[in-house]
Amino acid sequence: MATMQVEIVAAEENIFSGEAEFVVLRSEGGELGILPRHAPLLAKLVPGAVRIVNDEGKKEESYFVSGGMVEVQPTMITVLADTVMRAGDLDEKAAHEAMERAKSTLADPARKMGTDYAKARTALAEASAQIQMLQRMRRAHKN
């Protein structure tokens, strides 16, 4: 099967560099599935998983990105993100705690116009995406 080069780069380091047969990630416009020879594309990412699939779907690596940009060329995908975590490094308890803190901040009417409110919305989106990713991984391991 045809492959493409994939680069996942965080603010301070290159997290992943390798070949892939298929990549799945979430953009503002929805979930994208990218195969080799995809049309050029530039999209803003939302918090969520980047899944890299090889060996005809038998091997998959997952990374959490807090957001960022993806550039797709026919033979290469570049993901640029402020924060990238390997799926195995996610902490579900910490994500639930972050979600509760964010919900508490968002429930306070006095904070509706402040920077705390914007930060809480971002934290809530990231924590929710991490929890969804962990739940998906758990379901996949059961099968």
Secondary structure, DSSP 8 states (H G I E B T S, - for coil): ---EEEEEE-SSSEEEEEEESEEEEEETTEEEEE-TT---EEEEE-SEEEEEEETTTTEEEEEEE-SEEEEEETTEEEEE-S-EEEGGG--HHHHHHHHHHHHHHHH-GGGTTSHHHHHHHHHHHHHHHHHHHHHHHHHHHH-
